[in-house]
Amino acid sequence: MIELSILGGGPAGLGVAFYAHRAGVPFALFEGSLELGGMCRTLTLGAHRYDRGAHRFHDRDAGVTRDLLELMGDELVRVNAPSAIRDDGRFIDFPPTPLNVMFAYGVREASRICLDLVRSGLRRNRPLVTFEDFAVRRFGRTLARRILLNYSAKLWGLPTDQLSPDVATRRLQGMTLRSLLYELVFPGAKTEHVDGSFLYPRGGYGRISESLAATLPPESIRTGCEVAGLDVENGLVTRIRLRDGRSAQVRGRVVATLPLPLVAAMLGDALPQPARDAAARLRFRHVRLLFLRLGLPRLSRYASIYVPNPDYCVSRIYEPRNRSAAMAPEGETSLVVEAPCFDGDAVARVGAQAFRERVVRELASLGLLDPEDVIESREHFIPNAYPVYAHGYQGDVAIVQLAVDRISNLDTLGRAGRFVYSHLHDQLRYGRDYVGALVRDFDALGRGDLAAHRDGGLAAAAPLEAHSA
């Protein structure tokens, strides 16, 4: 019989649980906080709603999109709202459209940008070793510095010549010399790299997590259960130890969606020292999130606004009502501001009041906000928000993953668990594919099928027990 212990109740863990339940696979999901969803949650302050990040659901996996539409119906709607870069008091399209860039920066700077793009097109055979290599080849050095290199260094906390090319996302793939010429020849035309259309739930992005969780049997969900350690015997995880002293016996497979370095720490001596050393070199970027309630009906038309200037701690801003009118009451709007940080750095250390004052001051300096319009604020700290894809990180991930894979009933999954850049549709697809592979392997071994469990109900998850070290 297949049984799963799922560690982590964020999007990846919920995806595994959703598809496991649909396939009739028994599971127990362990989540350290009291709420499911991880970064995919919607918060409230009075009549305002806001997400734990500037999230959007992109229709890039037909099967996953179909599953969500079947689950959520017309609550999931298509939104058309562009994103922009705020640079030197101007809005620049993001992803950038060449013609927009040229008009924004003037003839002299536009000529320099155009020349850089031509030069970059002549250097296609040079290897891409770092993210800076990618950005300069794609945009030319002048434009790359203005809109991408400074922003990326701030977001990831490393100079861009120390970042992997993996930092580049799909949204950056379309601006090329060819697209530049196309937009110059056909003014007003925008090539397909501009991505302002996405799916979004009327009640906030967290409604996706809530809808997934609503399909799951309550007895299989264990919130407030922070995993502290995994006991391993003879190459198998045998017990899950919780922070409160309780534990649960493992009867099948364990799938960990928690950050890979954290999983390595939970395994302790079960991993060889080189794997533990490699895990210690993997880092995550945290985010300080500030919600600002504003006494005006609307601030901008943008889904997200990116701030590349390294003098500002603010990296990204979004206005929830531009995703759904239900996110703010009539006559008011709000902003959610992100400031990335590492443990112990200046942004992490500053007190709550000083942080709020700095953010408001920066927004005013950017020409985005009148401080008098701020009615109320609330801060949140989001740990381990982004894996840091430092140059050469793949080697450390491979060392850790190879050691983890030698524990025969343990799998890692998701952006944090696999340390791989991905989005919500990817997390759900990982869960779908993971459960599908387990079921196929189970049936291929001639161990029967899962019909009895679909018809007769799920087996009870392993009970929690008091545990002493």
N, C-alpha and C positions, 0 to 999 in steps of 0.2 A: 504494500500500500504506500502511495505517495503521501507524505505529510510535510508541511512546510512550517518553519519558524522564520518569520519575516522581521528583521531588525530595522526599525525606522518607519515612521508613518507619514513621510513626505510623499511627493508625487511618485517617485520610483516604487516605494513600498506599497502605496495604495494601488498602483498599477498592477503589481504582482498579485495583491490580494483580490482585486477586482476580477482579473482573468482566472485566478485560481478558483474563486467561488463559482464563476460561470462554468468552469470545467468540472466542478464537483470535487476539487482537491481540498482536503482539510488543511487548515492553517491556523496559526496564532500570530498576531501582529503585535510587536512590542514597540511602544512609542514613549520616549522619556517625558515629553510635555503632556499637559492635560488635553491638548487639542491636536487633531490630525491636520495634515496639510503642509507642514514645514513652511517653506517660502511661498507656497501656493495657498495663502490664506487672505481673507478680507477682514479688516478690522473696522470698528465703528467708534465714532465720537459724536454723541447726540444724533442728529439726523444725517450726519456725514458717514460715508463708507469709503474705505481706501485699502489698497492692496499693499502687501509687504514687498513691493518692487513694481517696476514699470512693465508688468507682464502683458503679453499678447499671445493669442493662440493662432499659429499659422497653419493653414490647410496644406500640409506637405506630406501627409500620410493618409491616403484615402480610407484605409481600414480604420485607423484610429479616429479620424474625423467622423466617419459613419457611426462608430460606437458612441461617441459623445453626442451626436445629434439624436440618436435613438434614446439616449439616456436623458438628455436635457430638453429635447424638443425645441420650441421656438424661443426658449430662454437664451439660447446661444445665437447671437445675431452678428451679422457682418458690419464692421465699422470701417469707415474710410477717414483716417486722420493721419496726416504726415508727421514726421519727426524732423527736428532741425538742430543745427549747431548754433550756439550763441558765441560769436567771435567778434571782438572789437565793436560791440554795439549793433551788430548785424545778425540777421538770421540767414543761415546757409542750409539748404536742403540736406537732409541725411536719409539715406546715402546721398552724397553730393552729386548734383547735376552740374556739368561743366559750365553751361551758359550762366546759371545762377551764380556760380563762383566768380566768373569773370565780371559780371555786372556789380557784384558786391564789393570786390577789391580794387576796382579801377583798372585803367588801361595798362599802367606800368606793371603792377603786380600780376594782372591777368596775362600779360605777355611773358613774364617770367614763369608763371605756372604752365602756360602752353609750351614753352620751350623745354621745361623740365619733363613734361609728358612725352614730348617727341623724343628726347634723350632716353627716357626710360623705355620707350618702345624699341630702341636700338640695342638694349642690353638684356634681351630676353634669355640669352643663353647662360647668364651668370647664375650660379646656384643660390637658392634661398636658404640661408643658414639661420637667420634671425627674423623676428617680426619686422624689425626696421628694414631689412632687405626687401621684404614683401611690400611694405607700405611705400617705400621709395620707388620701387619698380611700378607699382600700381598707380600711384598718384603723382610721382615726381617729388623731389625733396621739399620744395617750397610749400606745396599744398599738403603734403604728408605731415610736415611739421605743424602747420596751422591747425589742421582738423583731426589728426589721428595720433601722431607720435606723442604729443604732450598729453592728450586725453588718456591714451593707453598706459603711459607711464604712471599717471595718477591713479587710474583704476586698478592696475595690477601691482603697483608699489615697487616696480623695478624699471631701470632704464630699458628702453625698447631694444637695445642691442643685446640685452640679456633675456629677452622673451622669445619663446618659440613662435614660428610662423603659424602654429595651431591657434594662436589668439585670433587670427583673422576669421571672421564669420561669413556666412553665405551672403549677407547683405553688402559685403565689401567687394564681392567678386565682379560686379558689373561695370564699374567705371574704368574704361580703357581708352586708349587713343582712338579706337574706332567709334566708341560712344561719343567722345568729344566731337569728332568730325560730324557725326550724325546730327547732333544737337545744334551745331553751328550751321549746317546746311538747312535744317528744318527747325527754325526757331519755334519754341513753345512745345516741341515734341520732347517726350521723356522716355528714355530707354527703359527696358524692363527691370533694371536693377533697383528702381525706386519702389520701395515697399511700404505703402501706407494703408494697405487693406489687410484686415485680420478679423478673426472671430473673437467675440468677447461676451461673457454672460451679463445680462442686464443688472444683476445684483452684485457684480464684482467677480474677480478671477477666482476667489476662494469657493465660489459656488461649484466649480468643477470638482474640487476635493470633497466638498460636502455631498455632492451628488454621487460620487464614487463610493464614499463611506456609507451612504444611506442604503446601498445595495448589500452591504456586508452583514453577516450575523453578529449581533452585539457581543455574544459570548466569545467570539474569536478576536476581539479588539481589546488590547490592554494598554490604556493610556496611563501616564504617570508611572511607567515602568522603565526606568533608565537602566540600560544594560551596562554593567561594570566589567564583566569578564566572561570569557568562554573557556570552559574546561575541555581539554583535548586528550583523548586516550587512544593509542594505536591508530593514529591518523584520522580520527573521527571527533567531531564536536559532540560531546555527550551531555553537557549541561550549560544552560545560560544563567549566569549569576547577575542579579540585579543590585542596584546601588543600595536599596533598603534592606538588604540581607536575605531576601527571598531568592528562590531559584526555580528553574523549570527544566525538567528532563527533555532532552532532544530525542525524538522518535523517528525523525526522517532527515530532511535536508534543512540547512540554514541558509537563508539568502540575506546578505547584509547590504543595506543601502546607505549605511552610515559612512562618514568620511573614511577613506582607506587608511590614513595614519591612525585613526581611532580604532579601527578594526584590528590593525597590527598591534596596538597597545593592549587591546582586550585579549589577544592571543598570547602575549607575553613570551615565555620561554618556548612555547610551541613553534615559534618562528626562529630560524637561525639568526645569529647576530648581524650578518650582512643585510638581511631583509629588514631588521629593526632599524639599522642605521639608515637604509634607503628611505624607509617610511618617515624617519625623523627629518629628512631633508625636504619632504613634500610640505608645502605651506598652503594655507587658505587665507583669503582676504575677507575681513569682516566688513559690515556696513552699519554706520549710524544713520538711522532713518528719522527724519523730522517731518511731522505732519503739521501743516499750517492752515488753519481755518481763516478764510478771507471774507471781508464784508463787501464783496462786489460780485456781480453775476457771472463774469467770465474774465480770464486773464489772457488766454491765447487760444489759437486753434490747433495747437500741436499735441500729438500723443505723448511725445517725449522731447525734452530739450537737453542737449549735451553741452557741457562746459569744458572746453579743452584747456583753458588758461591755467597753468600750474600754480599761479598765485592764489587760486581759490581752492578751498577744501571741497566745495560742491562739485560733483561730477555729473549727476543727471537729475533732472526735475521732471515730474509729470503732473498733469492736472486731471484728476479722476473723472470729472464730469465730461471730459472730451472722449472718454471711452463709453460712458453711459450716463445719461441725464439723471438716472436714479441714484447716482453716487453723491449728489449734493442737493440740498433743499433749494427751493425757488429763491432767487435773489442773492445766493451765496455761492462761492466756489471754494476750492482748496488746492493746495500744492503739497506734493510729497517730494522731499529732497533727500538725495543719497550722498553720503560722504564715506568713501572707503577708507579702511584703516587696518593696521596690524596691531597686535597686542603691544601696548607700551609706547606707541608713537604719539606724536603731538595731538593728532585728531582724537585718538582713543583716550588720552589722559585728560583733556579739557573737561571741566564740569558742565553740567546740563545747562545752566543759565548762560554761561559764557559761550557754549556751543550754539544755543539758540540765537544769541545776539550776533555771533559771527555769521551764521547762515543768513539771517535777515539782512545784515549789512552787505553781504556779498550779493544777494539777490537785488538789493537796491542799487548797488554799484553796477550791476549788469543791465540795469534799466528794466528789470522785470517786475519790480514790486515797490509799492509805497509802504514803508513800515507801518504807517497809520492804518492800513487796511487789515493788518493781522489782528484777529480777535482772540484766537486761542491756538495753543500748540500742544503737541505730544511727541515724545521721542521713543524710539524703539532701537534695540541693539540686535542685529542679526548676525550670529556667529557663523563662520565657515560658509559664507555666501558664494564665494567664487574660488575654485581651485586656481592656484597660480601656476601658469604654464611657463615656468622658467626654461631657458634654453637647456636642453638635455634632460628635461624631466621624464621623458619617455623611458630612459634607462632605469631610473629609480622605480618608476611604476612597474616596469617589467620584472625587476628583481623581487619586489614585494608580491606581485601577482603570481609569479612562479612558485614562491613559497606558500602562498595561500592555496593555490591550486593543488598542492600536495596533501591538503586536508580534504579528504575525498567527499565529504558531505557538506562542504562550505562553498558558497558562491558569492561573489560581489556583483552589484548591479547599480546602475544609475550614475549621474554626473559625479557625485561625491564618492560613491563606492568604487567606480572604475577610473576616477580622476580623468574624465573625458568631457570635452565641451559638448553640451547637448541642451535641448529644449524640452518643453513639456510633452510635445508629441513624440519625441524620442523616448522619454521616460516610459510613457505608456506603451510604446511599441516594444521596448525592452521587456516589459512585464508580459506582454502578449506572447512574444517569441519565446521567452524563458519558460513559461508555463506550457506552451505548445510543444516545445522540445521535450520537456519532462514527460508529458502524456504520451508522446509518440514513442519515446524510449521505453516507457513502462509497458505499453502495448506490444512493442516489438520483441520484448523479452518473454512474451507469452504469460504475463502475470495477470491476465484478465483485463477488464476495462473498468471505467468509473461509473457505469450505469447505475449500479446499486447505490452509490453515494448520491447521484443526482436524484434518484427516486426515493431513497430512504433517509436522506438527510446526511449531514456531515458528521464525521467522528468528532468526539469532544477533544478540544485542544488539551495538551498536557497541563495538569493543574500546577499552580504555583505552590512552592513549599518553603517553609522556613529553612534557611541554610546557614551553616556556620563554617567558617574557613578552616 
